[in-house]
Amino acid sequence: MKKKIAIITCYHQPDYVRAQVLRAALKAQPDVQLIVIKNKHTGMLRYPEVLWKLCQTKWRDKPDAFLLTFRGQEILPAVLLLAGRTPLWFDEFIVPAAYAKFEKHKKSPAIFVKHTLSRLGTPLYNLCLRRCASILADTAAHAELSAKFARVNLSRYLPVPVGADEAIFRTKPTAKAEPFQVFYYSTGMQPLHGIPVVLEVAERLQNDPVQFVLVGGKAPMKQAVHAAQKNGARIRYESWLPIAELADTMRASQLSLGGPFGGTRQAQNVVTGKTYQSLACEVVTVVGAGAATNEYFIDRANCLKVPQQNADALAEAIRWAVSNQSELPDIAAKGRVLFEKEFSAVMIGRLLRPLVDSL
């Protein structure tokens, strides 16, 4: 008999890569019947919508377990209540208290409200974590941080990498751009990403045979890029690209900047989604050194690794790549091997297997 697992997503991006990869990994298990619960509304209505769907699923399908994906922090207490004695696995992904305490966001009314609510809700949130049957984290470093903040035994955590949508981000014969192209994309100017470092390097390398391609972000990102362009940076900027075209642009680049480069507490504990994506595309990836990247990433072997918040080091790494282009295909190939071995959907499925077996 197949085990019924209901996977719940309540986020303004219901098909965010983290949720997609977890769904695919569980669906691939031969003894699992997957039930997907996700929102259609992207505003406040998504909360009652998802909880109502959860009630229906609980009554109609009687799942053997629930998995609440990112970003489920807001509805975690309600989901625990509705799950009752059925095991709930929670994909935490971000430690809210640490995010509010250590990340230096630009001050605004919205940030003030979010951080205040995070601090006030921490006791209840930590209590909810202790009620979860298992807690997923994207890296071992994040698991350790969360366990420390919530005072939860580290054995309750399961580090599971973010991975990538392998139908889109994959190896594919692609002609490399001319001149030497450095690719970077971001959905926003979060402190952990270190976008000011990337823009500073682009300004420094304006007289080198390097073309930067930057994609994504809203008005603040666009303004920052335009300021760098006025200072001489050679940047081609696109506010948005379709996902398939984004992957093609990544593959056409000699380097993909995975980061993070911000040097914040959060940045020390993550491996960015674009790092996994560019490894999967077999493109040389520049990663920021930190607790999360020390285990698998080896400089000039399967990636280029630089200290975070260090424009000198990032500029030097790019110049080294320009001067040693014959070595890049081997580094890219080893990066792809690393992805297949540690971060692929097959590996993520193996990591989730103990949860399935526990049922």
LOGUPA-777292 format. One record per residue (C-alpha): x, y, z; residue in three letters. Coordinates in nm, 3 decimals, decimal comma, always signed. Layout:
REM LOGUPA-777292
<xx X&yy Y&zz Z&type Ala>
...
This chain:
REM LOGUPA-777292
<xx +0,000&yy +0,000&zz +0,000&type Met>
<xx +0,132&yy +0,343&zz -0,093&type Lys>
<xx +0,196&yy +0,602&zz +0,177&type Lys>
<xx -0,003&yy +0,920&zz +0,131&type Lys>
<xx +0,200&yy +1,236&zz +0,177&type Ile>
<xx +0,039&yy +1,579&zz +0,143&type Ala>
<xx +0,285&yy +1,854&zz +0,052&type Ile>
<xx +0,163&yy +2,204&zz +0,135&type Ile>
<xx +0,284&yy +2,533&zz -0,014&type Thr>
<xx +0,149&yy +2,875&zz +0,088&type Cys>
<xx +0,370&yy +3,140&zz -0,072&type Tyr>
<xx +0,342&yy +3,426&zz -0,319&type His>
<xx +0,540&yy +3,198&zz -0,554&type Gln>
<xx +0,359&yy +2,863&zz -0,509&type Pro>
<xx +0,590&yy +2,695&zz -0,758&type Asp>
<xx +0,910&yy +2,828&zz -0,604&type Tyr>
<xx +1,202&yy +2,601&zz -0,691&type Val>
<xx +1,232&yy +2,463&zz -0,337&type Arg>
<xx +0,871&yy +2,341&zz -0,344&type Ala>
<xx +0,905&yy +2,204&zz -0,697&type Gln>
<xx +1,214&yy +2,000&zz -0,615&type Val>
<xx +1,064&yy +1,852&zz -0,298&type Leu>
<xx +0,746&yy +1,758&zz -0,485&type Arg>
<xx +0,947&yy +1,591&zz -0,762&type Ala>
<xx +1,167&yy +1,401&zz -0,515&type Ala>
<xx +0,868&yy +1,261&zz -0,325&type Leu>
<xx +0,670&yy +1,186&zz -0,640&type Lys>
<xx +0,962&yy +0,975&zz -0,763&type Ala>
<xx +0,937&yy +0,745&zz -0,459&type Gln>
<xx +0,769&yy +0,423&zz -0,578&type Pro>
<xx +0,567&yy +0,373&zz -0,260&type Asp>
<xx +0,440&yy +0,732&zz -0,222&type Val>
<xx +0,110&yy +0,879&zz -0,331&type Gln>
<xx +0,170&yy +1,253&zz -0,340&type Leu>
<xx -0,107&yy +1,502&zz -0,271&type Ile>
<xx -0,017&yy +1,861&zz -0,365&type Val>
<xx -0,184&yy +2,146&zz -0,177&type Ile>
<xx -0,088&yy +2,493&zz -0,300&type Lys>
<xx -0,237&yy +2,837&zz -0,329&type Asn>
<xx -0,383&yy +3,005&zz -0,636&type Lys>
<xx -0,421&yy +3,345&zz -0,468&type His>
<xx -0,092&yy +3,526&zz -0,412&type Thr>
<xx -0,213&yy +3,784&zz -0,161&type Gly>
<xx -0,359&yy +3,747&zz +0,187&type Met>
<xx -0,634&yy +3,520&zz +0,058&type Leu>
<xx -0,379&yy +3,245&zz +0,013&type Arg>
<xx -0,380&yy +3,169&zz +0,386&type Tyr>
<xx -0,750&yy +3,075&zz +0,426&type Pro>
<xx -0,740&yy +2,912&zz +0,082&type Glu>
<xx -0,459&yy +2,672&zz +0,176&type Val>
<xx -0,596&yy +2,597&zz +0,521&type Leu>
<xx -0,937&yy +2,513&zz +0,374&type Trp>
<xx -0,774&yy +2,282&zz +0,119&type Lys>
<xx -0,579&yy +2,122&zz +0,403&type Leu>
<xx -0,901&yy +2,057&zz +0,598&type Cys>
<xx -1,057&yy +1,892&zz +0,292&type Gln>
<xx -0,750&yy +1,676&zz +0,232&type Thr>
<xx -0,729&yy +1,571&zz +0,597&type Lys>
<xx -1,092&yy +1,458&zz +0,594&type Trp>
<xx -1,105&yy +1,309&zz +0,243&type Arg>
<xx -0,761&yy +1,153&zz +0,186&type Asp>
<xx -0,636&yy +1,091&zz +0,541&type Lys>
<xx -0,263&yy +1,145&zz +0,462&type Pro>
<xx +0,003&yy +0,951&zz +0,651&type Asp>
<xx +0,218&yy +1,265&zz +0,677&type Ala>
<xx +0,225&yy +1,633&zz +0,585&type Phe>
<xx +0,520&yy +1,834&zz +0,450&type Leu>
<xx +0,489&yy +2,212&zz +0,483&type Leu>
<xx +0,728&yy +2,384&zz +0,242&type Thr>
<xx +0,879&yy +2,733&zz +0,243&type Phe>
<xx +0,738&yy +2,980&zz +0,333&type Arg>
<xx +0,514&yy +2,814&zz +0,584&type Gly>
<xx +0,618&yy +3,001&zz +0,897&type Gln>
<xx +0,299&yy +3,208&zz +0,908&type Glu>
<xx +0,062&yy +2,910&zz +0,902&type Ile>
<xx +0,276&yy +2,658&zz +1,091&type Leu>
<xx +0,068&yy +2,678&zz +1,415&type Pro>
<xx -0,257&yy +2,625&zz +1,224&type Ala>
<xx -0,114&yy +2,338&zz +1,017&type Val>
<xx +0,011&yy +2,165&zz +1,332&type Leu>
<xx -0,333&yy +2,199&zz +1,485&type Leu>
<xx -0,507&yy +2,058&zz +1,177&type Leu>
<xx -0,251&yy +1,779&zz +1,136&type Ala>
<xx -0,320&yy +1,659&zz +1,489&type Gly>
<xx -0,136&yy +1,331&zz +1,547&type Arg>
<xx -0,036&yy +1,296&zz +1,183&type Thr>
<xx +0,340&yy +1,364&zz +1,145&type Pro>
<xx +0,428&yy +1,708&zz +1,012&type Leu>
<xx +0,760&yy +1,770&zz +0,842&type Trp>
<xx +0,845&yy +2,139&zz +0,816&type Phe>
<xx +1,082&yy +2,283&zz +0,557&type Asp>
<xx +1,210&yy +2,582&zz +0,753&type Glu>
<xx +1,459&yy +2,713&zz +0,494&type Phe>
<xx +1,500&yy +3,050&zz +0,671&type Ile>
<xx +1,547&yy +3,102&zz +1,047&type Val>
<xx +1,318&yy +3,404&zz +1,109&type Pro>
<xx +1,473&yy +3,518&zz +1,437&type Ala>
<xx +1,826&yy +3,507&zz +1,296&type Ala>
<xx +1,712&yy +3,675&zz +0,976&type Tyr>
<xx +1,557&yy +3,963&zz +1,171&type Ala>
<xx +1,849&yy +3,995&zz +1,412&type Lys>
<xx +2,154&yy +3,967&zz +1,188&type Phe>
<xx +2,051&yy +4,092&zz +0,842&type Glu>
<xx +2,094&yy +4,467&zz +0,801&type Lys>
<xx +1,798&yy +4,552&zz +0,581&type His>
<xx +1,730&yy +4,911&zz +0,481&type Lys>
<xx +1,502&yy +5,065&zz +0,739&type Lys>
<xx +1,140&yy +5,098&zz +0,629&type Ser>
<xx +0,797&yy +5,067&zz +0,795&type Pro>
<xx +0,745&yy +4,726&zz +0,634&type Ala>
<xx +1,081&yy +4,591&zz +0,756&type Ile>
<xx +1,015&yy +4,730&zz +1,105&type Phe>
<xx +0,678&yy +4,554&zz +1,122&type Val>
<xx +0,818&yy +4,224&zz +0,992&type Lys>
<xx +1,111&yy +4,222&zz +1,233&type His>
<xx +0,892&yy +4,321&zz +1,528&type Thr>
<xx +0,643&yy +4,044&zz +1,452&type Leu>
<xx +0,929&yy +3,797&zz +1,417&type Ser>
<xx +1,069&yy +3,885&zz +1,758&type Arg>
<xx +0,729&yy +3,881&zz +1,928&type Leu>
<xx +0,635&yy +3,550&zz +1,768&type Gly>
<xx +0,962&yy +3,370&zz +1,842&type Thr>
<xx +0,844&yy +3,185&zz +2,159&type Pro>
<xx +0,537&yy +3,043&zz +1,981&type Leu>
<xx +0,739&yy +2,964&zz +1,670&type Tyr>
<xx +1,003&yy +2,774&zz +1,868&type Asn>
<xx +0,731&yy +2,578&zz +2,044&type Leu>
<xx +0,588&yy +2,483&zz +1,703&type Cys>
<xx +0,929&yy +2,365&zz +1,583&type Leu>
<xx +0,947&yy +2,129&zz +1,878&type Arg>
<xx +0,609&yy +1,985&zz +1,778&type Arg>
<xx +0,724&yy +1,901&zz +1,424&type Cys>
<xx +0,817&yy +1,541&zz +1,354&type Ala>
<xx +1,114&yy +1,658&zz +1,148&type Ser>
<xx +1,258&yy +1,991&zz +1,031&type Ile>
<xx +1,418&yy +2,031&zz +0,690&type Leu>
<xx +1,701&yy +2,281&zz +0,640&type Ala>
<xx +1,876&yy +2,373&zz +0,317&type Asp>
<xx +2,226&yy +2,327&zz +0,467&type Thr>
<xx +2,383&yy +2,170&zz +0,774&type Ala>
<xx +2,497&yy +2,518&zz +0,883&type Ala>
<xx +2,138&yy +2,641&zz +0,874&type His>
<xx +2,023&yy +2,339&zz +1,073&type Ala>
<xx +2,279&yy +2,413&zz +1,344&type Glu>
<xx +2,175&yy +2,779&zz +1,358&type Leu>
<xx +1,807&yy +2,695&zz +1,387&type Ser>
<xx +1,864&yy +2,427&zz +1,650&type Ala>
<xx +2,060&yy +2,675&zz +1,858&type Lys>
<xx +1,797&yy +2,950&zz +1,831&type Phe>
<xx +1,497&yy +2,725&zz +1,894&type Ala>
<xx +1,669&yy +2,494&zz +2,144&type Arg>
<xx +1,568&yy +2,190&zz +1,944&type Val>
<xx +1,784&yy +1,877&zz +1,934&type Asn>
<xx +1,992&yy +1,883&zz +1,616&type Leu>
<xx +1,897&yy +1,519&zz +1,547&type Ser>
<xx +1,547&yy +1,641&zz +1,454&type Arg>
<xx +1,687&yy +1,828&zz +1,152&type Tyr>
<xx +1,743&yy +1,693&zz +0,803&type Leu>
<xx +1,965&yy +1,905&zz +0,573&type Pro>
<xx +1,832&yy +1,883&zz +0,216&type Val>
<xx +1,991&yy +2,096&zz -0,059&type Pro>
<xx +1,770&yy +2,321&zz -0,272&type Val>
<xx +1,873&yy +2,158&zz -0,599&type Gly>
<xx +1,746&yy +2,282&zz -0,935&type Ala>
<xx +1,475&yy +2,223&zz -1,193&type Asp>
<xx +1,677&yy +1,978&zz -1,401&type Glu>
<xx +1,440&yy +1,992&zz -1,697&type Ala>
<xx +1,551&yy +2,353&zz -1,750&type Ile>
<xx +1,893&yy +2,382&zz -1,586&type Phe>
<xx +2,092&yy +2,109&zz -1,757&type Arg>
<xx +2,388&yy +2,054&zz -1,983&type Thr>
<xx +2,328&yy +2,162&zz -2,340&type Lys>
<xx +2,573&yy +2,247&zz -2,620&type Pro>
<xx +2,586&yy +2,627&zz -2,624&type Thr>
<xx +2,824&yy +2,866&zz -2,797&type Ala>
<xx +3,002&yy +3,090&zz -2,549&type Lys>
<xx +2,949&yy +3,465&zz -2,574&type Ala>
<xx +3,209&yy +3,713&zz -2,693&type Glu>
<xx +3,362&yy +3,894&zz -2,519&type Pro>
<xx +3,407&yy +3,698&zz -2,197&type Phe>
<xx +3,068&yy +3,701&zz -2,026&type Gln>
<xx +3,000&yy +3,706&zz -1,650&type Val>
<xx +2,640&yy +3,626&zz -1,559&type Phe>
<xx +2,447&yy +3,716&zz -1,245&type Tyr>
<xx +2,080&yy +3,728&zz -1,156&type Tyr>
<xx +1,886&yy +3,815&zz -0,845&type Ser>
<xx +1,522&yy +3,873&zz -0,755&type Thr>
<xx +1,606&yy +4,151&zz -0,508&type Gly>
<xx +1,875&yy +4,341&zz -0,322&type Met>
<xx +1,882&yy +4,132&zz -0,005&type Gln>
<xx +2,190&yy +4,204&zz +0,211&type Pro>
<xx +2,311&yy +3,844&zz +0,194&type Leu>
<xx +2,349&yy +3,852&zz -0,187&type His>
<xx +2,605&yy +4,132&zz -0,184&type Gly>
<xx +2,495&yy +4,297&zz -0,508&type Ile>
<xx +2,696&yy +4,615&zz -0,428&type Pro>
<xx +3,010&yy +4,398&zz -0,437&type Val>
<xx +2,920&yy +4,266&zz -0,783&type Val>
<xx +2,854&yy +4,618&zz -0,914&type Leu>
<xx +3,178&yy +4,750&zz -0,767&type Glu>
<xx +3,370&yy +4,474&zz -0,946&type Val>
<xx +3,191&yy +4,554&zz -1,272&type Ala>
<xx +3,309&yy +4,913&zz -1,239&type Glu>
<xx +3,665&yy +4,804&zz -1,164&type Arg>
<xx +3,678&yy +4,576&zz -1,469&type Leu>
<xx +3,540&yy +4,830&zz -1,716&type Gln>
<xx +3,872&yy +4,831&zz -1,906&type Asn>
<xx +3,907&yy +4,451&zz -1,907&type Asp>
<xx +3,769&yy +4,231&zz -2,190&type Pro>
<xx +3,467&yy +4,137&zz -1,977&type Val>
<xx +3,094&yy +4,185&zz -2,030&type Gln>
<xx +2,860&yy +4,157&zz -1,729&type Phe>
<xx +2,502&yy +4,041&zz -1,780&type Val>
<xx +2,272&yy +4,113&zz -1,486&type Leu>
<xx +1,910&yy +4,001&zz -1,470&type Val>
<xx +1,627&yy +4,061&zz -1,226&type Gly>
<xx +1,529&yy +4,283&zz -0,938&type Gly>
<xx +1,293&yy +4,572&zz -0,895&type Lys>
<xx +1,344&yy +4,949&zz -0,891&type Ala>
<xx +1,631&yy +4,956&zz -0,634&type Pro>
<xx +1,827&yy +4,698&zz -0,837&type Met>
<xx +1,766&yy +4,887&zz -1,160&type Lys>
<xx +1,879&yy +5,214&zz -1,003&type Gln>
<xx +2,196&yy +5,055&zz -0,863&type Ala>
<xx +2,283&yy +4,902&zz -1,201&type Val>
<xx +2,226&yy +5,231&zz -1,383&type His>
<xx +2,453&yy +5,409&zz -1,134&type Ala>
<xx +2,729&yy +5,153&zz -1,202&type Ala>
<xx +2,681&yy +5,193&zz -1,578&type Gln>
<xx +2,722&yy +5,570&zz -1,544&type Lys>
<xx +3,052&yy +5,500&zz -1,365&type Asn>
<xx +3,173&yy +5,302&zz -1,666&type Gly>
<xx +3,069&yy +4,945&zz -1,584&type Ala>
<xx +3,005&yy +4,731&zz -1,892&type Arg>
<xx +2,672&yy +4,579&zz -1,791&type Ile>
<xx +2,386&yy +4,452&zz -2,002&type Arg>
<xx +2,083&yy +4,463&zz -1,777&type Tyr>
<xx +1,748&yy +4,287&zz -1,814&type Glu>
<xx +1,481&yy +4,333&zz -1,551&type Ser>
<xx +1,332&yy +3,993&zz -1,638&type Trp>
<xx +1,390&yy +3,695&zz -1,866&type Leu>
<xx +1,174&yy +3,386&zz -1,923&type Pro>
<xx +1,322&yy +3,096&zz -1,725&type Ile>
<xx +1,434&yy +2,903&zz -2,035&type Ala>
<xx +1,608&yy +3,211&zz -2,175&type Glu>
<xx +1,767&yy +3,272&zz -1,835&type Leu>
<xx +1,916&yy +2,922&zz -1,846&type Ala>
<xx +2,039&yy +2,974&zz -2,203&type Asp>
<xx +2,207&yy +3,302&zz -2,104&type Thr>
<xx +2,370&yy +3,126&zz -1,810&type Met>
<xx +2,504&yy +2,849&zz -2,037&type Arg>
<xx +2,639&yy +3,105&zz -2,287&type Ala>
<xx +2,845&yy +3,269&zz -2,010&type Ser>
<xx +3,200&yy +3,176&zz -1,919&type Gln>
<xx +3,129&yy +3,248&zz -1,551&type Leu>
<xx +2,815&yy +3,244&zz -1,341&type Ser>
<xx +2,821&yy +3,434&zz -1,012&type Leu>
<xx +2,648&yy +3,212&zz -0,757&type Gly>
<xx +2,758&yy +3,396&zz -0,445&type Gly>
<xx +2,650&yy +3,484&zz -0,190&type Pro>
<xx +2,885&yy +3,781&zz -0,156&type Phe>
<xx +2,717&yy +3,979&zz +0,123&type Gly>
<xx +2,922&yy +3,851&zz +0,416&type Gly>
<xx +2,617&yy +3,858&zz +0,647&type Thr>
<xx +2,531&yy +3,590&zz +0,905&type Arg>
<xx +2,268&yy +3,453&zz +0,669&type Gln>
<xx +2,513&yy +3,450&zz +0,378&type Ala>
<xx +2,752&yy +3,230&zz +0,574&type Gln>
<xx +2,488&yy +2,956&zz +0,605&type Asn>
<xx +2,344&yy +2,924&zz +0,255&type Val>
<xx +2,418&yy +2,788&zz -0,087&type Val>
<xx +2,223&yy +3,001&zz -0,333&type Thr>
<xx +1,974&yy +2,857&zz -0,580&type Gly>
<xx +2,166&yy +3,004&zz -0,872&type Lys>
<xx +2,476&yy +2,815&zz -0,758&type Thr>
<xx +2,295&yy +2,482&zz -0,796&type Tyr>
<xx +2,147&yy +2,595&zz -1,128&type Gln>
<xx +2,477&yy +2,696&zz -1,285&type Ser>
<xx +2,648&yy +2,378&zz -1,161&type Leu>
<xx +2,365&yy +2,180&zz -1,324&type Ala>
<xx +2,420&yy +2,378&zz -1,648&type Cys>
<xx +2,793&yy +2,291&zz -1,636&type Glu>
<xx +2,904&yy +2,653&zz -1,614&type Val>
<xx +3,199&yy +2,763&zz -1,400&type Val>
<xx +3,042&yy +2,898&zz -1,082&type Thr>
<xx +3,187&yy +3,160&zz -0,847&type Val>
<xx +3,074&yy +3,091&zz -0,490&type Val>
<xx +3,120&yy +3,291&zz -0,172&type Gly>
<xx +3,313&yy +3,109&zz +0,098&type Ala>
<xx +3,117&yy +3,032&zz +0,414&type Gly>
<xx +3,015&yy +2,757&zz +0,653&type Ala>
<xx +2,772&yy +2,616&zz +0,396&type Ala>
<xx +3,019&yy +2,606&zz +0,105&type Thr>
<xx +3,330&yy +2,476&zz +0,280&type Asn>
<xx +3,234&yy +2,108&zz +0,260&type Glu>
<xx +3,183&yy +2,053&zz -0,113&type Tyr>
<xx +3,329&yy +2,349&zz -0,301&type Phe>
<xx +3,699&yy +2,350&zz -0,390&type Ile>
<xx +3,855&yy +2,658&zz -0,549&type Asp>
<xx +3,979&yy +2,606&zz -0,905&type Arg>
<xx +3,872&yy +2,242&zz -0,891&type Ala>
<xx +3,490&yy +2,236&zz -0,915&type Asn>
<xx +3,427&yy +2,612&zz -0,883&type Cys>
<xx +3,596&yy +2,943&zz -0,815&type Leu>
<xx +3,562&yy +3,031&zz -0,448&type Lys>
<xx +3,618&yy +3,378&zz -0,305&type Val>
<xx +3,588&yy +3,543&zz +0,038&type Pro>
<xx +3,258&yy +3,722&zz +0,083&type Gln>
<xx +3,220&yy +4,099&zz +0,090&type Gln>
<xx +3,554&yy +4,128&zz -0,089&type Asn>
<xx +3,555&yy +4,308&zz -0,423&type Ala>
<xx +3,932&yy +4,260&zz -0,459&type Asp>
<xx +3,900&yy +3,881&zz -0,440&type Ala>
<xx +3,606&yy +3,864&zz -0,681&type Leu>
<xx +3,780&yy +4,088&zz -0,935&type Ala>
<xx +4,095&yy +3,876&zz -0,909&type Glu>
<xx +3,897&yy +3,554&zz -0,964&type Ala>
<xx +3,733&yy +3,693&zz -1,279&type Ile>
<xx +4,066&yy +3,815&zz -1,415&type Arg>
<xx +4,220&yy +3,473&zz -1,344&type Trp>
<xx +3,937&yy +3,309&zz -1,540&type Ala>
<xx +3,989&yy +3,544&zz -1,836&type Val>
<xx +4,361&yy +3,461&zz -1,840&type Ser>
<xx +4,311&yy +3,085&zz -1,796&type Asn>
<xx +4,016&yy +3,004&zz -2,018&type Gln>
<xx +4,164&yy +2,668&zz -2,119&type Ser>
<xx +4,112&yy +2,547&zz -1,760&type Glu>
<xx +3,747&yy +2,648&zz -1,738&type Leu>
<xx +3,587&yy +2,348&zz -1,918&type Pro>
<xx +3,744&yy +2,105&zz -1,669&type Asp>
<xx +3,628&yy +2,312&zz -1,370&type Ile>
<xx +3,277&yy +2,330&zz -1,520&type Ala>
<xx +3,268&yy +1,953&zz -1,579&type Ala>
<xx +3,373&yy +1,881&zz -1,221&type Lys>
<xx +3,109&yy +2,123&zz -1,098&type Gly>
<xx +2,848&yy +1,924&zz -1,291&type Arg>
<xx +2,976&yy +1,601&zz -1,132&type Val>
<xx +2,943&yy +1,764&zz -0,790&type Leu>
<xx +2,582&yy +1,856&zz -0,867&type Phe>
<xx +2,495&yy +1,504&zz -0,980&type Glu>
<xx +2,660&yy +1,347&zz -0,677&type Lys>
<xx +2,533&yy +1,576&zz -0,401&type Glu>
<xx +2,252&yy +1,807&zz -0,517&type Phe>
<xx +2,050&yy +1,630&zz -0,787&type Ser>
<xx +1,687&yy +1,517&zz -0,760&type Ala>
<xx +1,808&yy +1,158&zz -0,721&type Val>
<xx +2,020&yy +1,254&zz -0,420&type Met>
<xx +1,742&yy +1,465&zz -0,268&type Ile>
<xx +1,511&yy +1,166&zz -0,299&type Gly>
<xx +1,762&yy +0,952&zz -0,112&type Arg>
<xx +1,787&yy +1,213&zz +0,163&type Leu>
<xx +1,408&yy +1,217&zz +0,204&type Leu>
<xx +1,383&yy +0,839&zz +0,207&type Arg>
<xx +1,429&yy +0,800&zz +0,587&type Pro>
<xx +1,124&yy +1,024&zz +0,639&type Leu>
<xx +0,914&yy +0,803&zz +0,414&type Val>
<xx +1,046&yy +0,488&zz +0,585&type Asp>
<xx +0,959&yy +0,634&zz +0,926&type Ser>
<xx +0,590&yy +0,605&zz +0,832&type Leu>
